[in-house]
Amino acid sequence: MAPPETPGPLLEISHVSKSFPGVQALDDVSFDVWPGEVHALLGENGAGKSTLIKIMSGVYPPDKGEMRVKGEPVRYAHPGEAQAKGVATIYQEFSLYPELTVAENIFAGHMPRRWFNAMLDWARAEKEAADLLASLDAADLNVRARVGTLSVGNRQRVEIAKALSRHARILILDEPTAVLTQHDTERLFGVIRKLRAQQAAIIYISHRLDEIFALSNRVTVLRDGKLVGTKPTRDTTEPELIRMMVGRALSQEPAPHLDTPPNANPVLLRVRNLARRPLLRDASLEVRAGEIVGLAGLIGSGRSELAQAIFGVMPAEAGSIEVEGRPVRIHRPEDAVALGIAYVPEDRQRQGLVTAMSVAQNISLTRIGELVRGPFLDFRAEESLADEFIGSLRIKTPYRHQLARNLSGGNQQKIVLGKWLATKPKLLIVDEPTRGIDVGARAEIHRLLDRLAREENMAIVVISSDLPEVLRLSDRIAVMREGRLVAEFTRKEADQEKVLAAALGRGLAVLSTSADAGPSPKPGEI
């Protein structure tokens, strides 16, 4: 639907530009959002979305251009001024205090008071917090519970209630479903529709195009810091949006035909009856050289725990591991690296990168011992190593000494891949390799993984909650449930329904059917 007829947009950006050293982040961008509208903001990583969000929320001032809230020109000195104007941003990383209660978090910094403002009014805070949560269909949430004990979905609801407690009318949601279960995603959609009905203005940033079509009224696309266009969502299509984002049609490359099937290659990794309670129980897996094995399953099925046990992050308590036919013991990551195993973790920001270090420093971390000359680091060797992977992985950075935190999510993921490829591994384990990155970077990473398997004979394990990604990349799909491998399919045998049925323990023989799998995810998202 088109924006409803009102006196004007709640927030309006006109001809805004913003640059950083070596980077033109935004160039003459205009954007607006109306009451009762969900306006989606799309673009590849590095397109300028994050910079625009930070300008709207008061983190950065624009170099040029104007911003208006409710028709009034504004220029923020800090985010608090944006909040005072009714603008709230919900980031992927929540700004909550885990040791405080739900009510304390919702009213942090503006707790209700009584007795002429002399005392905090705890009873009123808890009542108003409960009322806010009830308005978000979260009346079941205990306002006295400590936030650190809550699920991710409930923390997000607390974050939204916190914004509404400050009378926010403009909500910016940055990749809000990236870490949610399907059940929590559906609940969030209900909250968004309710807020829209209450005439809030919502700016929705996501790489998941199905969400854009399900929720938004209009969609704006940025590319290379420039405005490509704004369209009513009902008047566009997914292929058109992809062309707008990447500047070309993005072909769905078919799975390559293999002249030599991977099952003719030697087994590189054999795992038998690996266990680490409570999430890993009796897991067995084989991976051959030159083979991509997709590891599918519901959240909590033990996929990441299996990877961490193989890599020594959380060593197994029982079972055995063989590498190239030889029994090995892996007690820590250093043991795994020495055996030619590399692991790209699920959370690149916290586990994969040192964001305060440069691109070059991050890439060289796994080879630092070879780059030291006595008490000194060989900077030329470090730069040469970094340049090799900046070039081969097409990492978009103005220079090798740019801080990793200043790059887009897709380029950060390439840095983590480069860091581990620098070790020349025989086995590469990648956990959620394309989560939260744009369609262009996603296609590049898919091509890279395929090339590593086909041309360099690398054994690869791909863990992904995106089922089409698993089906597209993998020679073989192994399905986990309740900490066990419960089913296995070749590429020809596998389809979404079969894999999902195995993950849920429905319709297929599995090792255990006692646990409640919870709300059923939709096909394509497990």
C-alpha positions in Angstrom: 0.0 0.0 0.0 1.1 3.6 -0.5 1.8 5.8 2.5 -1.4 7.0 4.1 -2.5 10.6 3.6 -1.0 12.7 6.4 0.4 16.2 6.7 3.8 14.9 5.8 6.6 12.3 6.6 7.7 11.8 10.1 11.3 11.7 9.0 12.8 13.2 5.9 16.4 13.1 4.6 17.3 15.5 1.7 20.4 15.4 -0.4 22.6 14.0 2.4 26.3 13.2 1.8 28.9 11.8 4.2 32.5 10.9 3.7 35.3 9.3 5.7 39.0 9.1 5.0 39.3 7.4 1.6 35.5 6.5 1.4 32.5 8.4 0.1 29.9 6.6 2.3 26.9 8.6 1.1 26.5 10.8 -1.9 23.4 13.0 -2.3 20.9 10.6 -0.7 17.3 11.4 -0.1 14.9 9.3 1.9 11.6 9.6 3.9 9.2 7.6 6.0 5.6 8.3 6.8 3.3 7.6 9.7 1.8 4.1 9.5 4.5 3.0 7.0 7.2 0.3 6.9 9.9 1.6 4.6 12.6 -1.0 3.8 16.2 0.0 3.2 18.2 -2.3 0.9 21.7 -2.5 -0.5 24.8 -4.6 -0.6 27.1 -4.4 2.4 29.1 -1.2 1.9 26.2 0.5 0.1 25.8 3.1 2.8 22.9 1.7 4.8 24.8 1.8 8.1 26.0 5.3 7.6 22.5 6.5 6.8 21.1 4.8 9.9 23.8 6.5 12.1 22.9 9.9 10.6 19.2 9.4 11.3 20.0 8.2 14.8 22.4 11.0 15.7 25.7 9.0 15.7 27.1 10.9 12.7 26.3 14.4 11.5 25.9 14.7 7.7 28.6 16.6 5.7 25.9 18.0 3.5 22.1 18.0 3.2 19.2 18.3 5.6 17.2 16.2 7.9 13.7 16.9 9.2 11.6 15.3 11.9 7.9 16.1 11.8 8.7 18.8 9.4 11.2 20.5 11.7 14.9 20.8 10.6 17.2 18.9 13.0 20.9 18.5 13.4 21.9 16.2 16.2 25.0 16.6 18.4 24.6 13.1 19.9 22.2 10.2 19.8 20.3 11.4 22.9 19.0 14.3 20.9 17.6 11.9 18.3 15.9 9.9 21.0 14.4 13.1 22.4 12.9 13.7 18.9 11.3 10.2 19.0 13.9 8.3 16.9 15.0 4.9 18.2 17.3 2.4 16.6 17.2 -1.3 17.4 20.5 -2.8 16.4 21.5 -6.5 16.2 23.6 -6.0 19.3 21.1 -5.0 22.0 21.9 -2.1 24.4 20.7 -3.9 27.5 22.2 -4.5 30.9 22.1 -8.3 31.5 22.3 -8.0 35.3 19.3 -5.6 35.6 15.6 -6.6 35.4 13.3 -6.1 32.5 11.7 -3.1 34.1 15.0 -1.5 35.0 16.3 -1.9 31.4 13.1 -0.5 29.9 13.3 2.7 32.1 17.1 2.9 32.3 18.0 6.6 32.5 14.5 7.8 33.0 13.0 5.8 35.9 9.6 7.1 37.2 9.9 9.0 40.4 7.7 10.1 43.3 7.8 12.4 46.3 8.8 15.4 44.3 11.3 13.4 42.3 13.2 12.4 45.4 12.6 8.7 45.2 12.4 6.1 42.4 8.9 4.7 41.9 9.6 1.0 41.4 5.9 -0.1 41.5 5.1 2.4 38.8 8.1 1.4 36.7 7.0 -2.3 36.9 3.4 -1.5 36.1 4.3 0.7 33.1 6.8 -1.9 31.9 4.2 -4.6 32.0 1.7 -2.4 30.1 4.3 -1.7 27.4 5.1 -5.4 27.0 1.4 -6.2 26.9 1.1 -3.7 24.0 3.7 -5.8 22.2 1.9 -9.1 22.9 4.6 -10.0 25.4 2.5 -9.9 28.6 4.0 -13.3 29.5 7.4 -11.7 30.1 8.2 -11.2 33.9 9.2 -7.6 34.4 11.3 -8.7 37.4 13.3 -11.2 35.4 17.0 -10.4 34.8 17.6 -9.7 31.1 20.6 -12.0 31.0 18.3 -15.0 31.5 16.0 -14.1 28.6 16.0 -15.6 25.1 17.2 -13.4 22.2 13.6 -12.9 21.0 12.5 -11.7 24.5 15.5 -9.4 24.7 14.5 -7.8 21.5 11.0 -7.2 22.8 12.5 -5.5 25.9 14.6 -3.3 23.5 11.5 -2.3 21.6 9.6 -1.6 24.8 12.5 0.5 26.0 12.3 2.6 22.8 8.5 3.0 23.3 9.0 4.1 26.9 10.7 7.2 25.5 7.7 7.8 23.2 9.6 6.8 20.0 7.5 7.2 16.9 10.3 6.5 14.4 11.8 3.0 14.8 14.8 1.9 12.9 15.2 -1.9 12.9 18.6 -3.1 11.7 18.6 -6.8 10.6 16.1 -7.6 13.4 15.6 -11.2 12.4 19.3 -12.2 11.9 19.5 -14.1 15.2 15.8 -15.0 15.8 14.1 -18.3 15.6 11.2 -18.6 13.1 8.8 -18.4 16.0 10.4 -15.2 17.3 10.4 -13.8 13.8 6.7 -14.4 13.4 6.1 -12.6 16.8 8.3 -9.7 15.7 6.3 -9.4 12.5 3.1 -9.2 14.6 4.7 -6.4 16.7 5.7 -4.4 13.6 2.2 -4.7 12.1 0.7 -3.5 15.4 3.1 -0.5 15.6 2.3 0.4 11.9 -1.4 0.3 12.8 -0.6 2.7 15.6 0.9 5.1 13.0 4.5 4.6 14.0 7.0 5.0 11.1 9.3 2.0 10.8 12.6 1.8 8.8 13.4 -1.9 8.2 16.8 -3.0 7.1 17.2 -6.7 6.0 18.9 -8.8 3.4 16.0 -11.2 3.5 13.9 -10.2 0.5 10.9 -12.4 1.5 10.7 -10.3 4.7 10.7 -7.1 2.6 7.8 -8.2 0.5 5.9 -9.5 3.6 6.2 -6.3 5.6 7.1 -3.2 3.7 5.0 -0.5 2.0 8.0 1.0 0.1 11.6 0.0 -0.5 14.6 2.2 -1.1 17.8 0.8 -2.6 21.3 2.2 -2.1 24.4 1.2 -4.1 27.9 2.5 -3.6 26.6 5.3 -1.4 24.1 6.6 -3.9 20.4 6.4 -4.1 19.3 3.9 -6.8 15.6 4.4 -6.4 12.5 4.1 -4.2 9.5 2.0 -5.2 6.2 0.8 -3.8 6.9 -2.8 -2.7 3.8 -4.1 -4.5 5.1 -2.6 -7.8 8.5 -4.4 -7.8 9.9 -7.9 -7.9 12.8 -9.8 -6.3 14.9 -9.9 -9.5 14.4 -6.2 -10.0 15.5 -5.4 -6.4 18.6 -7.6 -6.9 19.4 -5.8 -10.1 19.0 -2.5 -8.3 21.3 -3.6 -5.5 24.1 -5.1 -7.5 23.8 -3.3 -10.8 23.3 -6.5 -12.7 21.1 -9.6 -12.8 22.5 -12.1 -10.3 22.3 -15.6 -11.8 21.5 -18.6 -9.6 24.5 -20.6 -10.7 23.6 -24.3 -10.9 25.6 -26.8 -8.8 28.6 -27.7 -10.8 28.8 -31.1 -12.6 31.6 -33.1 -11.1 33.7 -35.3 -13.5 35.2 -37.1 -10.4 32.6 -37.6 -7.7 33.9 -36.7 -4.2 33.1 -40.2 -2.9 36.1 -41.4 -5.0 38.4 -39.2 -2.9 40.0 -40.4 0.4 38.3 -39.6 3.7 40.1 -36.6 5.2 38.0 -36.4 8.5 36.3 -39.2 10.3 34.4 -38.5 13.5 32.9 -41.3 15.5 30.5 -41.1 18.5 31.6 -37.6 19.5 29.9 -36.3 22.6 29.9 -33.2 24.8 26.8 -32.9 26.9 24.2 -31.5 26.8 24.1 -30.5 23.1 26.4 -33.0 21.4 25.7 -36.7 21.8 27.1 -39.6 19.8 27.7 -37.7 16.5 29.5 -39.4 13.7 30.6 -37.8 10.4 32.9 -38.4 7.4 34.2 -35.7 5.0 36.3 -36.5 1.9 38.9 -34.4 0.2 37.3 -32.1 -2.4 33.8 -32.6 -0.9 31.4 -30.0 0.6 29.3 -31.5 3.3 26.3 -29.4 4.4 25.4 -29.7 8.1 21.7 -28.9 8.5 19.5 -28.9 11.6 17.4 -26.7 13.9 19.0 -24.1 16.2 20.2 -26.1 19.2 20.6 -29.3 17.3 24.3 -29.5 18.0 25.7 -28.3 14.6 28.0 -25.6 16.0 28.9 -27.7 19.0 30.2 -30.4 16.7 32.3 -27.9 14.8 33.7 -26.5 18.0 34.5 -30.0 19.3 36.4 -30.9 16.0 38.3 -27.6 16.3 39.1 -27.9 20.0 37.1 -24.9 21.1 35.0 -27.2 23.3 36.9 -30.5 23.3 34.8 -33.7 23.1 34.3 -35.7 26.3 33.9 -38.9 24.4 34.4 -40.4 20.9 37.2 -40.3 18.4 38.6 -38.1 15.6 40.7 -39.3 12.7 42.5 -37.0 10.2 43.7 -38.7 7.0 43.2 -42.1 8.6 45.2 -41.3 11.7 43.7 -41.1 15.2 44.3 -37.7 16.7 43.5 -35.9 19.9 42.3 -32.3 19.7 42.3 -30.5 23.0 42.6 -26.9 21.8 42.5 -24.9 18.5 46.2 -25.0 18.2 46.1 -28.8 17.9 43.5 -28.5 15.1 45.4 -25.9 13.2 48.6 -28.1 13.3 46.5 -30.9 11.7 45.3 -28.6 8.8 41.9 -27.7 10.2 40.4 -24.2 10.0 37.2 -22.9 11.5 35.3 -19.8 10.6 32.9 -19.2 13.5 29.2 -18.2 13.5 29.8 -14.8 15.1 32.4 -13.0 13.0 32.3 -9.8 15.2 33.0 -11.5 18.5 34.8 -14.7 17.6 36.3 -14.2 14.1 37.8 -10.7 14.2 39.6 -8.2 16.3 37.6 -5.3 15.1 39.9 -2.7 16.6 42.8 -4.1 14.5 43.4 -3.5 10.8 42.6 -5.7 7.9 46.2 -6.7 7.5 46.6 -7.4 11.2 43.6 -9.6 11.3 44.6 -11.6 8.2 48.1 -12.2 9.6 47.0 -13.4 13.0 47.1 -17.1 12.2 50.6 -16.7 10.7 52.1 -14.3 13.3 54.7 -16.8 14.4 56.2 -16.9 10.9 56.2 -13.1 10.6 58.3 -12.4 13.7 62.0 -11.7 13.2 63.5 -11.8 16.7 61.7 -9.3 18.8 60.2 -7.5 15.8 57.4 -8.1 13.4 58.2 -8.2 9.7 55.7 -5.5 8.5 56.5 -6.0 4.8 55.8 -9.7 5.1 52.6 -9.0 6.9 51.5 -6.5 4.2 52.4 -8.9 1.5 50.3 -11.7 3.1 47.4 -9.3 3.5 47.6 -8.0 0.0 47.5 -11.6 -1.3 44.1 -12.2 0.3 42.7 -8.7 -0.2 43.2 -9.3 -3.9 42.2 -12.9 -4.2 39.1 -12.5 -2.0 38.2 -9.1 -3.5 38.0 -7.4 0.0 36.8 -3.9 -0.5 38.9 -1.7 1.7 40.5 1.7 0.9 43.8 0.4 2.3 45.2 -2.6 4.1 45.5 -0.6 7.4 41.8 0.2 7.5 40.2 -1.0 10.8 38.1 -4.1 10.4 35.2 -2.5 12.2 34.8 0.1 9.5 34.2 -2.5 6.8 30.8 -4.0 5.7 29.7 -7.4 7.0 30.5 -9.1 3.8 34.0 -7.8 3.7 34.5 -8.6 7.4 33.5 -12.2 6.6 36.1 -12.3 3.8 38.8 -11.1 6.2 37.9 -14.0 8.5 38.1 -16.4 5.6 41.4 -14.9 4.5 42.8 -15.3 8.0 42.1 -19.0 8.0 42.9 -19.7 4.3 46.3 -18.2 5.1 47.0 -21.4 7.1 46.6 -23.5 3.9 44.1 -25.8 5.6 43.1 -29.3 4.4 39.7 -29.0 6.1 37.7 -25.8 6.3 34.6 -25.6 8.6 32.4 -22.5 8.0 29.5 -21.8 10.4 26.8 -19.5 8.9 29.1 -18.2 6.2 26.7 -15.7 4.7 24.5 -14.7 7.6 23.8 -10.9 7.5 25.6 -10.2 4.2 24.2 -9.0 0.9 23.3 -11.0 -2.1 26.5 -10.0 -4.1 28.9 -10.9 -1.3 26.9 -14.1 -0.7 27.4 -15.2 -4.3 31.1 -14.5 -4.1 31.5 -16.6 -1.0 29.5 -19.5 -2.6 31.8 -19.4 -5.6 34.9 -19.3 -3.3 33.9 -22.3 -1.3 33.0 -24.2 -4.5 36.4 -23.3 -6.1 38.3 -24.4 -2.9 36.7 -27.8 -3.1 36.9 -28.4 -6.8 40.2 -26.8 -7.6 42.2 -27.2 -4.4 40.7 -30.5 -3.2 39.9 -28.9 0.2 37.4 -30.7 2.4 34.7 -28.3 3.5 31.9 -28.4 6.1 29.2 -25.8 5.7 26.9 -25.1 8.7 23.9 -23.0 7.7 20.3 -22.3 8.8 19.6 -21.2 5.2 18.4 -24.5 3.6 18.5 -23.4 0.0 22.2 -22.4 0.6 22.9 -25.9 2.0 21.2 -27.6 -0.9 23.0 -25.4 -3.5 26.5 -25.8 -2.1 26.7 -29.3 -0.8 27.7 -32.6 -2.3 26.2 -34.3 0.7 23.8 -33.1 3.4 24.0 -34.4 7.0 21.1 -33.6 9.3 21.6 -33.1 13.0 18.9 -33.4 15.7 19.3 -33.5 19.5 23.1 -33.7 19.2 23.2 -36.6 16.7 23.6 -37.1 13.0 20.1 -38.5 12.2 20.0 -38.5 8.4 22.2 -38.1 5.3 21.3 -37.3 1.7 23.3 -37.0 -1.5 22.7 -33.8 -3.6 20.4 -35.7 -5.9 18.3 -37.2 -3.1 17.9 -34.0 -1.0 15.1 -31.5 -1.1 13.9 -29.0 1.5 11.0 -31.2 2.7 13.2 -34.3 3.3 15.9 -32.3 5.2 13.3 -30.4 7.2 11.4 -33.6 8.1 14.7 -35.2 9.3 15.6 -32.1 11.4 12.1 -32.2 13.0 12.1 -36.0 13.5 9.0 -36.4 11.3 8.4 -38.9 8.6 11.9 -40.4 8.7 13.6 -42.9 10.9 15.8 -41.0 13.4 17.7 -41.9 16.5 15.5 -40.0 18.9 12.0 -38.5 18.7 11.4 -37.6 22.3 12.2 -33.9 22.3 9.8 -31.2 21.4 11.2 -29.4 18.4 9.1 -26.3 19.2 7.4 -24.2 16.6 7.8 -25.6 13.0 10.1 -23.4 10.9 9.1 -22.8 7.3 10.9 -24.7 4.6 14.1 -22.9 3.6 14.8 -21.6 7.1 16.1 -24.1 9.7 
